[in-house]
Amino acid sequence: MDGSSWISFNIPEAFGLVENGVYRSSLPDEQHFSYIKTLNLKTILFLSQEVPVKSMQTYVTNEKIKLINLGLNLHHHPNTLQRGIMDSSSWRHCRDEMIQEALSIILNKETHPIMIVCTSGLHLTGTVVGCIRRLQNWSLTSILDEYECYAGKESRYSNQQFIELFDPDLVPLSHQNLLPSWLVSQREMMRKEKQYFIRNRSNIITKSNEVRMSEKDKRLAFQEYYYCEDGPLISNKSTFTEDSIVEEDDD
């Protein structure tokens, strides 16, 4: 193929694929519009407390993309402190209600393809994506690794703490017919896996913190106790030597 036939695109900062039909990005400008057009977006969810530049507003109008300025809407709402943005004395840059509203939009497949946007593409966007991962039952380590992969040196402890403390139960998932297929399939996989472990718990007897496993049972401890709150902290087969015990005055 002749090199002259290649098309060059400028991709926005902090751009990435979250899940099928869901993208993330910093606020794009004119140099990025040719690439954004290839995504065939239906919705752009803007989280920052500002009005998008005129070129952005013109672009979404011409391309018939729905622009939801969630950050600005909550900022100007008369009950702002109750619904969305916290006052400057709080460590939280947003409240659960704002994230809940953002997730309700993102988890509605009728808004897809959708792009989650804030000015930097790091902080509010990273927080929302982190809360999506909480709904997907990602481990906290993996969630924060993804956040830091985008934020780098700009990582904020308050964002990471918000993600950690976020309560997934605040997000209603009752409208199964509107949920994206990737979330439905993931939740179904988790349901089947949980049922499997519950059915197989009968093979293991727990008494006085002693776990006796049958010879045929080859499952690992994390498999047996993944869905249990009363599981042991370590395997009953773990042993310690005198050298492995840390003294109280050791660092």
Long-range contacts (C-beta under 8 A, 24 or more apart in sequence): 9-34, 9-35, 9-38, 10-34, 10-35, 11-35, 12-36, 12-121, 13-120, 13-121, 14-120, 14-121, 14-122, 14-125, 14-150, 15-121, 16-150, 18-116, 18-129, 18-132, 19-132, 19-180, 19-182, 19-183, 20-180, 20-181, 20-182, 21-109, 21-112, 21-113, 21-114, 21-180, 22-106, 22-112, 22-113, 22-114, 22-115, 22-116, 22-132, 22-180, 23-113, 23-114, 23-115, 23-116, 24-115, 24-116, 24-117, 24-121, 24-125, 24-129, 24-150, 25-115, 25-116, 25-117, 25-121, 25-125, 26-117, 26-118, 26-119, 26-120, 26-121, 26-122, 26-125, 27-52, 27-53, 27-56, 27-117, 27-118, 27-119, 27-121, 28-56, 28-117, 29-53, 29-55, 29-56, 30-55, 30-59, 33-59, 36-115, 37-63, 39-113, 39-115, 40-113, 41-65, 41-113, 41-114, 41-115, 42-66, 42-111, 42-112, 42-113, 42-114, 43-67, 43-68, 43-105, 43-111, 43-112, 43-113, 43-114, 43-115, 44-68, 44-114, 44-115, 44-117, 45-70, 45-102, 45-105, 45-106, 45-111, 45-114, 45-115, 45-116, 45-117, 46-70, 46-71, 46-72, 46-117, 46-118, 47-71, 47-102, 47-116, 47-117, 47-118, 47-124, 47-125, 47-128, 48-72, 48-117, 48-118, 48-119, 48-124, 49-75, 49-85, 50-119, 66-111, 68-105, 70-98, 70-101, 70-102, 70-105, 71-98, 71-118, 71-124, 74-98, 74-101, 91-158, 91-161, 92-158, 92-162, 93-123, 93-124, 93-127, 93-156, 93-158, 93-159, 93-162, 94-124, 94-127, 94-162, 96-166, 96-167, 96-170, 99-127, 99-128, 99-131, 99-166, 100-170, 100-171, 102-128, 103-128, 103-131, 103-132, 103-135, 103-171, 104-171, 104-172, 106-132, 107-135, 107-171, 107-173, 107-178, 107-179, 107-180, 107-183, 108-175, 108-178, 108-179, 109-178, 109-179, 109-180, 109-181, 110-178, 112-180, 120-154, 121-150, 122-150, 122-151, 122-154, 123-151, 123-154, 123-156, 123-159, 126-150, 126-151, 126-159, 127-159, 127-162, 127-163, 130-159, 130-160, 130-162, 130-163, 130-166, 131-163, 131-166, 131-168, 131-171, 133-163, 134-163, 134-166, 134-168, 135-168, 135-171, 135-173, 135-183, 136-183, 136-186, 137-186, 137-190, 140-164, 194-227, 197-223, 197-224, 197-226, 197-227, 198-227, 200-224, 206-230, 209-236, 210-236, 211-236
